[in-house]
């Protein structure tokens, strides 16, 4: 807030704006830049009416913004990449371990007073060491997750749309991970972890048919975006034993969960805390404020999403419409 206020006037609403209030604020001409969260939706209709220079998203993802519509209307969009890679990879590994070893069930079992001593078959879980980890996508967070998984002795595979990544682009992971086509990755993974952005192509990437293709002992992990999974189909698969369990940090209709999901014992459910460490959230705030200030004064921001697109100047990132 200090960074923002040192650059100009800042209006901080006392509560989150409704969709209609956000629309009115963006169209009012009173604001140069909007600092937004993932819960703030900027659709084509809002952006067509907007009279703003830019949107500084307090997140790495920007699926809450219709970027094509923003570009068409000369609105620059910025995000906060790079700072939450390690924290989110930590959480992916946490979900793998917690779900495999039934951590939530065991915690509740102990707290409820049912623990009466060691028993040979008490809360038996799945092995992580030696298990096959399939990574859907292989960007920064997936690669950081791969490094952690290798430390636990996992057999790490990945898939990306363009096919196998050359060893020269894999760095320290060259020779330690291997590419599999999507269908084979789904069929053979003991843990399937999602690390793809939410797009039209990845919406419900995990549907009923995909879940049926997984091992009945497999676990699904999601730290990416909720709508990548058809959550109703997931509940059905978990109930019927089509898959072994799921560890989720994001949900299809956040903050609501699909009916029945919360009651399933073979799940670990977290409230979208992938980047929730004090240092990461502070750094995200700094990047977001830095982007906002740059856009407000017409300077090139550090992390533009659509700079150089038609309607946006490639040199400054400033709307070309003037």
Phi and psi in degrees as GROMACS dihedral restraints (atoms count N, CA, C in turn):
[ dihedral_restraints ]
;  ai    aj    ak    al  type     phi  dphi    fc
    3     4     5     6     1   -62.3    20    10
    4     5     6     7     1   -42.4    20    10
    6     7     8     9     1   -60.9    20    10
    7     8     9    10     1   -45.6    20    10
    9    10    11    12     1   -65.6    20    10
   10    11    12    13     1   -45.6    20    10
   12    13    14    15     1   -69.9    20    10
   13    14    15    16     1   -25.9    20    10
   15    16    17    18     1   -73.6    20    10
   16    17    18    19     1   -16.4    20    10
   18    19    20    21     1   -99.5    20    10
   19    20    21    22     1   -14.7    20    10
   21    22    23    24     1   167.7    20    10
   22    23    24    25     1  -167.1    20    10
   24    25    26    27     1   -78.1    20    10
   25    26    27    28     1   134.6    20    10
   27    28    29    30     1  -120.7    20    10
   28    29    30    31     1   129.9    20    10
   30    31    32    33     1  -109.5    20    10
   31    32    33    34     1   117.5    20    10
   33    34    35    36     1  -112.4    20    10
   34    35    36    37     1   107.1    20    10
   36    37    38    39     1   -61.5    20    10
   37    38    39    40     1   150.6    20    10
   39    40    41    42     1   -75.9    20    10
   40    41    42    43     1   -12.8    20    10
   42    43    44    45     1  -153.6    20    10
   43    44    45    46     1   162.7    20    10
   45    46    47    48     1   -59.7    20    10
   46    47    48    49     1   139.7    20    10
   48    49    50    51     1   -76.2    20    10
   49    50    51    52     1   143.2    20    10
   51    52    53    54     1   -70.8    20    10
   52    53    54    55     1   169.5    20    10
   54    55    56    57     1   -59.0    20    10
   55    56    57    58     1   -43.0    20    10
   57    58    59    60     1   -69.9    20    10
   58    59    60    61     1   -36.1    20    10
   60    61    62    63     1   -67.8    20    10
   61    62    63    64     1   -38.8    20    10
   63    64    65    66     1   -64.6    20    10
   64    65    66    67     1   -41.7    20    10
   66    67    68    69     1   -58.7    20    10
   67    68    69    70     1   -48.0    20    10
   69    70    71    72     1   -63.6    20    10
   70    71    72    73     1   -42.3    20    10
   72    73    74    75     1   -63.3    20    10
   73    74    75    76     1   -42.3    20    10
   75    76    77    78     1   -68.3    20    10
   76    77    78    79     1   -30.2    20    10
   78    79    80    81     1   -87.5    20    10
   79    80    81    82     1   -10.1    20    10
   81    82    83    84     1   -70.4    20    10
   82    83    84    85     1   -24.8    20    10
   84    85    86    87     1    81.6    20    10
   85    86    87    88     1     4.0    20    10
   87    88    89    90     1   -85.8    20    10
   88    89    90    91     1   -14.1    20    10
   90    91    92    93     1  -128.5    20    10
   91    92    93    94     1   140.5    20    10
   93    94    95    96     1   -86.7    20    10
   94    95    96    97     1   -41.3    20    10
   96    97    98    99     1  -136.6    20    10
   97    98    99   100     1   143.0    20    10
   99   100   101   102     1  -110.1    20    10
  100   101   102   103     1   125.4    20    10
  102   103   104   105     1   -89.1    20    10
  103   104   105   106     1   117.9    20    10
  105   106   107   108     1  -121.1    20    10
  106   107   108   109     1   158.9    20    10
  108   109   110   111     1  -114.2    20    10
  109   110   111   112     1   171.8    20    10
  111   112   113   114     1   -63.3    20    10
  112   113   114   115     1   -21.9    20    10
  114   115   116   117     1   -79.7    20    10
  115   116   117   118     1    -9.6    20    10
  117   118   119   120     1   -89.7    20    10
  118   119   120   121     1   120.4    20    10
  120   121   122   123     1  -100.8    20    10
  121   122   123   124     1   128.7    20    10
  123   124   125   126     1  -118.8    20    10
  124   125   126   127     1    91.4    20    10
  126   127   128   129     1   -92.3    20    10
  127   128   129   130     1   179.8    20    10
  129   130   131   132     1   -62.5    20    10
  130   131   132   133     1   -38.3    20    10
  132   133   134   135     1   -65.5    20    10
  133   134   135   136     1   -45.2    20    10
  135   136   137   138     1   -61.7    20    10
  136   137   138   139     1   -45.2    20    10
  138   139   140   141     1   -69.1    20    10
  139   140   141   142     1   -28.6    20    10
  141   142   143   144     1   -67.2    20    10
  142   143   144   145     1   -29.6    20    10
  144   145   146   147     1   -93.3    20    10
  145   146   147   148     1   -13.4    20    10
  147   148   149   150     1   -67.3    20    10
  148   149   150   151     1   146.8    20    10
  150   151   152   153     1  -126.9    20    10
  151   152   153   154     1    62.8    20    10
  153   154   155   156     1  -131.2    20    10
  154   155   156   157     1   158.8    20    10
  156   157   158   159     1   -84.3    20    10
  157   158   159   160     1   -37.0    20    10
  159   160   161   162     1  -163.4    20    10
  160   161   162   163     1   168.4    20    10
  162   163   164   165     1  -123.9    20    10
  163   164   165   166     1   119.7    20    10
  165   166   167   168     1   -99.3    20    10
  166   167   168   169     1   103.1    20    10
  168   169   170   171     1   -84.1    20    10
  169   170   171   172     1   128.5    20    10
  171   172   173   174     1   -85.7    20    10
  172   173   174   175     1    66.8    20    10
  174   175   176   177     1  -176.7    20    10
  175   176   177   178     1   161.4    20    10
  177   178   179   180     1   -77.7    20    10
  178   179   180   181     1   -45.8    20    10
  180   181   182   183     1   -70.6    20    10
  181   182   183   184     1   157.2    20    10
  183   184   185   186     1  -143.7    20    10
  184   185   186   187     1    32.1    20    10
  186   187   188   189     1   -73.2    20    10
  187   188   189   190     1    -5.0    20    10
  189   190   191   192     1   -81.1    20    10
  190   191   192   193     1    -5.2    20    10
  192   193   194   195     1  -118.2    20    10
  193   194   195   196     1   131.3    20    10
  195   196   197   198     1   -77.5    20    10
  196   197   198   199     1    92.4    20    10
  198   199   200   201     1   -64.5    20    10
  199   200   201   202     1   -37.4    20    10
  201   202   203   204     1   -61.5    20    10
  202   203   204   205     1   -42.6    20    10
  204   205   206   207     1   -68.8    20    10
  205   206   207   208     1   -38.0    20    10
  207   208   209   210     1   -61.1    20    10
  208   209   210   211     1   -44.6    20    10
  210   211   212   213     1   -62.3    20    10
  211   212   213   214     1   -44.5    20    10
  213   214   215   216     1   -61.5    20    10
  214   215   216   217     1   -27.5    20    10
  216   217   218   219     1  -104.1    20    10
  217   218   219   220     1    14.9    20    10
  219   220   221   222     1    70.0    20    10
  220   221   222   223     1    27.3    20    10
  222   223   224   225     1  -104.5    20    10
  223   224   225   226     1   120.9    20    10
  225   226   227   228     1   -79.4    20    10
  226   227   228   229     1   141.8    20    10
  228   229   230   231     1  -121.4    20    10
  229   230   231   232     1   133.1    20    10
  231   232   233   234     1  -128.0    20    10
  232   233   234   235     1   154.6    20    10
  234   235   236   237     1  -133.0    20    10
  235   236   237   238     1  -170.9    20    10
  237   238   239   240     1  -126.5    20    10
  238   239   240   241     1    69.4    20    10
  240   241   242   243     1   -79.4    20    10
  241   242   243   244     1   161.9    20    10
  243   244   245   246     1    88.8    20    10
  244   245   246   247     1   -26.9    20    10
  246   247   248   249     1   -88.2    20    10
  247   248   249   250     1   -16.2    20    10
  249   250   251   252     1  -109.9    20    10
  250   251   252   253     1    10.1    20    10
  252   253   254   255     1   -56.8    20    10
  253   254   255   256     1   -53.5    20    10
  255   256   257   258     1   -67.4    20    10
  256   257   258   259     1   -41.5    20    10
  258   259   260   261     1   -64.2    20    10
  259   260   261   262     1   -41.0    20    10
  261   262   263   264     1   -71.4    20    10
  262   263   264   265     1   -36.9    20    10
  264   265   266   267     1   -64.2    20    10
  265   266   267   268     1   -38.3    20    10
  267   268   269   270     1   -57.3    20    10
  268   269   270   271     1   -44.2    20    10
  270   271   272   273     1   -68.6    20    10
  271   272   273   274     1   -37.2    20    10
  273   274   275   276     1   -59.9    20    10
  274   275   276   277     1   -42.8    20    10
  276   277   278   279     1   -67.7    20    10
  277   278   279   280     1   -37.4    20    10
  279   280   281   282     1   -58.7    20    10
  280   281   282   283     1   -45.3    20    10
  282   283   284   285     1   -65.1    20    10
  283   284   285   286     1   -38.3    20    10
  285   286   287   288     1   -60.1    20    10
  286   287   288   289     1   -50.2    20    10
  288   289   290   291     1   -68.1    20    10
  289   290   291   292     1   -45.9    20    10
  291   292   293   294     1   -65.3    20    10
  292   293   294   295     1   -39.5    20    10
  294   295   296   297     1   -72.8    20    10
  295   296   297   298     1   -42.3    20    10
  297   298   299   300     1   -62.9    20    10
  298   299   300   301     1   -39.4    20    10
  300   301   302   303     1   -99.8    20    10
  301   302   303   304     1    11.6    20    10
  303   304   305   306     1    57.4    20    10
  304   305   306   307     1    45.5    20    10
  306   307   308   309     1   -63.6    20    10
  307   308   309   310     1   -43.3    20    10
  309   310   311   312     1   -65.1    20    10
  310   311   312   313     1   -44.4    20    10
  312   313   314   315     1   -60.4    20    10
  313   314   315   316     1   -44.1    20    10
  315   316   317   318     1   -66.2    20    10
  316   317   318   319     1   -38.3    20    10
  318   319   320   321     1   -63.5    20    10
  319   320   321   322     1   -47.2    20    10
  321   322   323   324     1   -64.9    20    10
  322   323   324   325     1   -38.8    20    10
  324   325   326   327     1   -59.5    20    10
  325   326   327   328     1   -43.7    20    10
  327   328   329   330     1   -70.5    20    10
  328   329   330   331     1   -46.6    20    10
  330   331   332   333     1   -64.1    20    10
  331   332   333   334     1   -29.2    20    10
  333   334   335   336     1   -80.8    20    10
  334   335   336   337     1    -1.9    20    10
  336   337   338   339     1    84.5    20    10
  337   338   339   340     1    12.5    20    10
  339   340   341   342     1   -86.2    20    10
  340   341   342   343     1   -11.0    20    10
  342   343   344   345     1   -73.1    20    10
  343   344   345   346     1   116.0    20    10
  345   346   347   348     1  -118.6    20    10
  346   347   348   349     1    15.9    20    10
  348   349   350   351     1   120.9    20    10
  349   350   351   352     1   166.9    20    10
  351   352   353   354     1   -63.1    20    10
  352   353   354   355     1   136.9    20    10
  354   355   356   357     1  -136.9    20    10
  355   356   357   358     1   145.0    20    10
  357   358   359   360     1   -58.2    20    10
  358   359   360   361     1   -31.6    20    10
  360   361   362   363     1  -115.7    20    10
  361   362   363   364     1    21.6    20    10
  363   364   365   366     1   -74.5    20    10
  364   365   366   367     1   117.9    20    10
  366   367   368   369     1    50.5    20    10
  367   368   369   370     1    50.8    20    10
  369   370   371   372     1   -65.6    20    10
  370   371   372   373     1   135.1    20    10
  372   373   374   375     1  -117.6    20    10
  373   374   375   376     1  -162.0    20    10
  375   376   377   378     1  -107.9    20    10
  376   377   378   379     1   151.9    20    10
  378   379   380   381     1   -74.2    20    10
  379   380   381   382     1   142.8    20    10
  381   382   383   384     1  -100.8    20    10
  382   383   384   385     1   -47.7    20    10
  384   385   386   387     1   -60.6    20    10
  385   386   387   388     1   129.2    20    10
  387   388   389   390     1    85.4    20    10
  388   389   390   391     1    -8.9    20    10
  390   391   392   393     1   -78.7    20    10
  391   392   393   394     1   156.0    20    10
  393   394   395   396     1   -88.9    20    10
  394   395   396   397     1   119.7    20    10
  396   397   398   399     1  -103.0    20    10
  397   398   399   400     1   120.4    20    10
  399   400   401   402     1  -102.7    20    10
  400   401   402   403     1   127.5    20    10
  402   403   404   405     1  -109.0    20    10
  403   404   405   406     1   116.9    20    10
  405   406   407   408     1   -86.2    20    10
  406   407   408   409     1   106.1    20    10
  408   409   410   411     1    96.3    20    10
  409   410   411   412     1   151.7    20    10
  411   412   413   414     1  -144.9    20    10
  412   413   414   415     1    50.7    20    10
  414   415   416   417     1   -86.3    20    10
  415   416   417   418     1  -158.7    20    10
  417   418   419   420     1   -60.7    20    10
  418   419   420   421     1   -45.6    20    10
  420   421   422   423     1   -69.9    20    10
  421   422   423   424     1   -40.8    20    10
  423   424   425   426     1   -61.9    20    10
  424   425   426   427     1   -41.0    20    10
  426   427   428   429     1   -67.3    20    10
  427   428   429   430     1   -38.5    20    10
  429   430   431   432     1   -66.4    20    10
  430   431   432   433     1   -36.1    20    10
  432   433   434   435     1   -65.5    20    10
  433   434   435   436     1   -40.7    20    10
  435   436   437   438     1   -59.3    20    10
  436   437   438   439     1   -42.9    20    10
  438   439   440   441     1   -60.0    20    10
  439   440   441   442     1   -42.8    20    10
  441   442   443   444     1   -66.2    20    10
  442   443   444   445     1   -43.5    20    10
  444   445   446   447     1   -63.9    20    10
  445   446   447   448     1   -37.8    20    10
  447   448   449   450     1   -62.4    20    10
  448   449   450   451     1   -34.4    20    10
  450   451   452   453     1   -65.5    20    10
  451   452   453   454     1   -22.8    20    10
  453   454   455   456     1   -95.2    20    10
  454   455   456   457     1     9.5    20    10
  456   457   458   459     1    76.2    20    10
  457   458   459   460     1    24.0    20    10
  459   460   461   462     1   -83.8    20    10
  460   461   462   463     1   154.6    20    10
  462   463   464   465     1   -92.3    20    10
  463   464   465   466     1   106.4    20    10
  465   466   467   468     1   -99.3    20    10
  466   467   468   469     1   126.1    20    10
  468   469   470   471     1  -125.0    20    10
  469   470   471   472     1   161.3    20    10
  471   472   473   474     1  -145.2    20    10
  472   473   474   475     1   163.1    20    10
  474   475   476   477     1  -139.7    20    10
  475   476   477   478     1   143.5    20    10
  477   478   479   480     1  -139.3    20    10
  478   479   480   481     1   157.5    20    10
  480   481   482   483     1   -60.0    20    10
  481   482   483   484     1   -36.6    20    10
  483   484   485   486     1   -80.5    20    10
  484   485   486   487     1    -5.1    20    10
  486   487   488   489     1    99.3    20    10
  487   488   489   490     1  -170.9    20    10
  489   490   491   492     1   -56.0    20    10
  490   491   492   493     1   138.1    20    10
  492   493   494   495     1   -86.8    20    10
  493   494   495   496     1   129.4    20    10
  495   496   497   498     1   -58.4    20    10
  496   497   498   499     1   146.2    20    10
  498   499   500   501     1   -54.2    20    10
  499   500   501   502     1   -34.1    20    10
  501   502   503   504     1   -63.1    20    10
  502   503   504   505     1   -21.0    20    10
  504   505   506   507     1   -97.6    20    10
  505   506   507   508     1    -5.4    20    10
  507   508   509   510     1   -93.1    20    10
  508   509   510   511     1   -11.8    20    10
  510   511   512   513     1    57.8    20    10
  511   512   513   514     1  -130.7    20    10
  513   514   515   516     1   -67.9    20    10
  514   515   516   517     1   -10.9    20    10
  516   517   518   519     1   -89.3    20    10
  517   518   519   520     1    -6.7    20    10
  519   520   521   522     1   -58.0    20    10
  520   521   522   523     1   130.8    20    10
  522   523   524   525     1    79.1    20    10
  523   524   525   526     1    -4.3    20    10
  525   526   527   528     1  -110.8    20    10
  526   527   528   529     1   -15.7    20    10
  528   529   530   531     1  -128.5    20    10
  529   530   531   532     1   159.5    20    10
  531   532   533   534     1  -137.9    20    10
  532   533   534   535     1   151.9    20    10
  534   535   536   537     1   -85.0    20    10
  535   536   537   538     1   139.9    20    10
  537   538   539   540     1  -133.7    20    10
  538   539   540   541     1   145.0    20    10
  540   541   542   543     1   -60.3    20    10
  541   542   543   544     1   155.1    20    10
  543   544   545   546     1   -53.0    20    10
  544   545   546   547     1   -49.7    20    10
  546   547   548   549     1   -62.6    20    10
  547   548   549   550     1   -38.1    20    10
  549   550   551   552     1   -72.3    20    10
  550   551   552   553     1   -36.3    20    10
  552   553   554   555     1   -60.5    20    10
  553   554   555   556     1   -46.4    20    10
  555   556   557   558     1   -62.1    20    10
  556   557   558   559     1   -43.8    20    10
  558   559   560   561     1   -70.3    20    10
  559   560   561   562     1   -31.1    20    10
  561   562   563   564     1  -107.3    20    10
  562   563   564   565     1    -8.8    20    10
  564   565   566   567     1   -79.1    20    10
  565   566   567   568     1   139.2    20    10
  567   568   569   570     1   -82.9    20    10
  568   569   570   571     1   -30.1    20    10
  570   571   572   573     1  -132.4    20    10
  571   572   573   574     1   128.2    20    10
  573   574   575   576     1  -115.6    20    10
  574   575   576   577     1   112.7    20    10
  576   577   578   579     1  -111.2    20    10
  577   578   579   580     1   130.3    20    10
  579   580   581   582     1   -95.0    20    10
  580   581   582   583     1   128.6    20    10
  582   583   584   585     1  -142.1    20    10
  583   584   585   586     1    44.8    20    10
  585   586   587   588     1  -116.2    20    10
  586   587   588   589     1   153.3    20    10
  588   589   590   591     1   -73.5    20    10
  589   590   591   592     1   159.9    20    10
  591   592   593   594     1   -83.7    20    10
  592   593   594   595     1   115.2    20    10
  594   595   596   597     1  -135.8    20    10
  595   596   597   598     1   178.3    20    10
  597   598   599   600     1   -60.0    20    10
  598   599   600   601     1   -33.6    20    10
  600   601   602   603     1   -75.6    20    10
  601   602   603   604     1   -27.4    20    10
  603   604   605   606     1  -101.1    20    10
  604   605   606   607     1    -4.4    20    10
  606   607   608   609     1   -59.9    20    10
  607   608   609   610     1   123.7    20    10
  609   610   611   612     1    54.6    20    10
  610   611   612   613     1    37.0    20    10
  612   613   614   615     1   -54.6    20    10
  613   614   615   616     1   -39.1    20    10
  615   616   617   618     1   -96.6    20    10
  616   617   618   619     1    98.0    20    10
  618   619   620   621     1  -114.8    20    10
  619   620   621   622     1  -171.8    20    10
  621   622   623   624     1   -60.4    20    10
  622   623   624   625     1   -40.1    20    10
  624   625   626   627     1   -66.1    20    10
  625   626   627   628     1   -41.2    20    10
  627   628   629   630     1   -64.4    20    10
  628   629   630   631     1   -42.3    20    10
  630   631   632   633     1   -62.9    20    10
  631   632   633   634     1   -37.1    20    10
  633   634   635   636     1   -66.2    20    10
  634   635   636   637     1   -25.4    20    10
  636   637   638   639     1   -79.8    20    10
  637   638   639   640     1   -16.4    20    10
  639   640   641   642     1   -76.1    20    10
  640   641   642   643     1   159.4    20    10
  642   643   644   645     1   -61.6    20    10
  643   644   645   646     1   145.4    20    10
  645   646   647   648     1   -66.7    20    10
  646   647   648   649     1   -14.6    20    10
  648   649   650   651     1  -100.2    20    10
  649   650   651   652     1     1.9    20    10
  651   652   653   654     1   -79.0    20    10
  652   653   654   655     1   157.4    20    10
  654   655   656   657     1  -119.2    20    10
  655   656   657   658     1   138.7    20    10
  657   658   659   660     1  -103.9    20    10
  658   659   660   661     1   129.6    20    10
  660   661   662   663     1  -121.4    20    10
  661   662   663   664     1   132.0    20    10
  663   664   665   666     1  -136.7    20    10
  664   665   666   667     1   113.2    20    10
  666   667   668   669     1  -118.7    20    10
  667   668   669   670     1    14.1    20    10
  669   670   671   672     1   -95.3    20    10
  670   671   672   673     1   -93.9    20    10
  672   673   674   675     1  -137.1    20    10
  673   674   675   676     1   139.6    20    10
  675   676   677   678     1   -58.5    20    10
  676   677   678   679     1   -46.2    20    10
  678   679   680   681     1   -67.8    20    10
  679   680   681   682     1    -2.6    20    10
  681   682   683   684     1   -64.4    20    10
  682   683   684   685     1   -24.0    20    10
  684   685   686   687     1  -108.4    20    10
  685   686   687   688     1   134.4    20    10
  687   688   689   690     1   -75.6    20    10
  688   689   690   691     1    99.6    20    10
  690   691   692   693     1   -66.7    20    10
  691   692   693   694     1   -34.6    20    10
  693   694   695   696     1   -63.7    20    10
  694   695   696   697     1   -43.1    20    10
  696   697   698   699     1   -63.5    20    10
  697   698   699   700     1   -35.8    20    10
  699   700   701   702     1   -64.3    20    10
  700   701   702   703     1   -44.3    20    10
  702   703   704   705     1   -59.0    20    10
  703   704   705   706     1   -44.7    20    10
  705   706   707   708     1   -60.8    20    10
  706   707   708   709     1   -42.3    20    10
  708   709   710   711     1   -67.5    20    10
  709   710   711   712     1   -37.4    20    10
  711   712   713   714     1   -70.0    20    10
  712   713   714   715     1   -38.7    20    10
  714   715   716   717     1   -67.2    20    10
  715   716   717   718     1   -39.9    20    10
  717   718   719   720     1   -85.2    20    10
  718   719   720   721     1    -9.4    20    10
  720   721   722   723     1    83.7    20    10
  721   722   723   724     1    16.3    20    10
  723   724   725   726     1   -63.4    20    10
  724   725   726   727     1   -33.5    20    10
  726   727   728   729     1  -130.7    20    10
  727   728   729   730     1   164.9    20    10
  729   730   731   732     1   -79.1    20    10
  730   731   732   733     1   -33.3    20    10
  732   733   734   735     1   177.6    20    10
  733   734   735   736     1   179.2    20    10
  735   736   737   738     1  -148.0    20    10
  736   737   738   739     1   143.4    20    10
  738   739   740   741     1  -121.5    20    10
  739   740   741   742     1   115.8    20    10
  741   742   743   744     1  -126.0    20    10
  742   743   744   745     1   139.0    20    10
  744   745   746   747     1  -115.9    20    10
  745   746   747   748     1    -8.8    20    10
  747   748   749   750     1  -136.8    20    10
  748   749   750   751     1   157.5    20    10
  750   751   752   753     1  -140.3    20    10
  751   752   753   754     1   155.0    20    10
  753   754   755   756     1   -62.4    20    10
  754   755   756   757     1   -40.2    20    10
  756   757   758   759     1  -125.7    20    10
  757   758   759   760     1    52.9    20    10
  759   760   761   762     1   -51.0    20    10
  760   761   762   763     1   139.1    20    10
  762   763   764   765     1   -89.6    20    10
  763   764   765   766     1     5.2    20    10
  765   766   767   768     1   -76.3    20    10
  766   767   768   769     1   147.4    20    10
  768   769   770   771     1  -105.7    20    10
  769   770   771   772     1   151.5    20    10
  771   772   773   774     1   -60.1    20    10
  772   773   774   775     1   144.9    20    10
  774   775   776   777     1   -54.1    20    10
  775   776   777   778     1   127.4    20    10
  777   778   779   780     1    93.4    20    10
  778   779   780   781     1   -16.2    20    10
  780   781   782   783     1   -64.2    20    10
  781   782   783   784     1   -44.4    20    10
  783   784   785   786     1   -63.9    20    10
  784   785   786   787     1   -24.3    20    10
  786   787   788   789     1   -89.6    20    10
  787   788   789   790     1    -0.9    20    10
  789   790   791   792     1   -84.2    20    10
  790   791   792   793     1   126.5    20    10
  792   793   794   795     1   -73.9    20    10
  793   794   795   796     1   -20.9    20    10
  795   796   797   798     1   -91.6    20    10
  796   797   798   799     1    38.8    20    10
  798   799   800   801     1  -135.5    20    10
  799   800   801   802     1   152.1    20    10
  801   802   803   804     1  -119.8    20    10
  802   803   804   805     1   118.0    20    10
  804   805   806   807     1  -120.0    20    10
  805   806   807   808     1   117.4    20    10
  807   808   809   810     1  -114.8    20    10
  808   809   810   811     1   153.8    20    10
  810   811   812   813     1   -90.6    20    10
  811   812   813   814     1    58.7    20    10
  813   814   815   816     1    53.2    20    10
  814   815   816   817     1    61.9    20    10
  816   817   818   819     1  -117.2    20    10
  817   818   819   820     1    24.3    20    10
  819   820   821   822     1   -54.8    20    10
  820   821   822   823     1   -37.9    20    10
  822   823   824   825     1  -104.8    20    10
  823   824   825   826     1    13.0    20    10
  825   826   827   828     1   -84.4    20    10
  826   827   828   829     1    65.5    20    10
  828   829   830   831     1  -117.1    20    10
  829   830   831   832     1   154.0    20    10
  831   832   833   834     1   -59.3    20    10
  832   833   834   835     1   -43.7    20    10
  834   835   836   837     1   -69.2    20    10
  835   836   837   838     1   -39.1    20    10
  837   838   839   840     1   -67.5    20    10
  838   839   840   841     1   -47.6    20    10
  840   841   842   843     1   -64.3    20    10
  841   842   843   844     1   -34.2    20    10
  843   844   845   846     1   -65.9    20    10
  844   845   846   847     1   -42.9    20    10
  846   847   848   849     1   -66.5    20    10
  847   848   849   850     1   -39.3    20    10
  849   850   851   852     1   -59.2    20    10
  850   851   852   853     1   -42.6    20    10
  852   853   854   855     1   -62.8    20    10
  853   854   855   856     1   -40.1    20    10
  855   856   857   858     1   -64.3    20    10
  856   857   858   859     1   -45.2    20    10
  858   859   860   861     1   -63.5    20    10
  859   860   861   862     1   -41.8    20    10
  861   862   863   864     1   -62.1    20    10
  862   863   864   865     1   -45.7    20    10
  864   865   866   867     1   -64.8    20    10
  865   866   867   868     1   -39.9    20    10
  867   868   869   870     1   -61.7    20    10
  868   869   870   871     1   -43.6    20    10
  870   871   872   873     1   -61.4    20    10
  871   872   873   874     1   -44.1    20    10
  873   874   875   876     1   -63.7    20    10
  874   875   876   877     1   -44.1    20    10
  876   877   878   879     1   -63.7    20    10
  877   878   879   880     1   -44.2    20    10
  879   880   881   882     1   -60.8    20    10
  880   881   882   883     1   -45.2    20    10
  882   883   884   885     1   -64.6    20    10
  883   884   885   886     1   -38.0    20    10
  885   886   887   888     1   -64.3    20    10
  886   887   888   889     1   -35.5    20    10
  888   889   890   891     1   -98.0    20    10
  889   890   891   892     1     3.7    20    10
  891   892   893   894     1    80.6    20    10
  892   893   894   895     1    19.1    20    10
  894   895   896   897     1   -96.7    20    10
  895   896   897   898     1   159.0    20    10
  897   898   899   900     1   -68.9    20    10
  898   899   900   901     1   122.9    20    10
  900   901   902   903     1   -73.8    20    10
  901   902   903   904     1   162.9    20    10
  903   904   905   906     1   -76.4    20    10
  904   905   906   907     1   -28.8    20    10
  906   907   908   909     1  -134.0    20    10
  907   908   909   910     1    66.4    20    10
  909   910   911   912     1   -79.1    20    10
  910   911   912   913     1   145.8    20    10
  912   913   914   915     1   -91.4    20    10
  913   914   915   916     1   -36.6    20    10
  915   916   917   918     1  -123.3    20    10
  916   917   918   919     1    20.5    20    10
  918   919   920   921     1   -63.0    20    10
  919   920   921   922     1   139.4    20    10
  921   922   923   924     1    90.4    20    10
  922   923   924   925     1   -10.7    20    10
  924   925   926   927     1   -75.5    20    10
  925   926   927   928     1   159.5    20    10
  927   928   929   930     1   -54.1    20    10
  928   929   930   931     1   128.7    20    10
  930   931   932   933     1    97.1    20    10
  931   932   933   934     1   -10.0    20    10
  933   934   935   936     1  -125.2    20    10
  934   935   936   937     1   127.4    20    10
  936   937   938   939     1   -65.7    20    10
  937   938   939   940     1   128.8    20    10
  939   940   941   942     1   -70.4    20    10
  940   941   942   943     1   -23.4    20    10
  942   943   944   945     1   -79.9    20    10
  943   944   945   946     1   -45.8    20    10
  945   946   947   948     1  -111.8    20    10
  946   947   948   949     1   -16.7    20    10
  948   949   950   951     1    77.3    20    10
  949   950   951   952     1     1.0    20    10
  951   952   953   954     1   -77.9    20    10
  952   953   954   955     1   143.0    20    10
  954   955   956   957     1   -52.1    20    10
  955   956   957   958     1   127.9    20    10
  957   958   959   960     1   -73.7    20    10
  958   959   960   961     1   -14.1    20    10
  960   961   962   963     1   -72.0    20    10
  961   962   963   964     1   -15.3    20    10
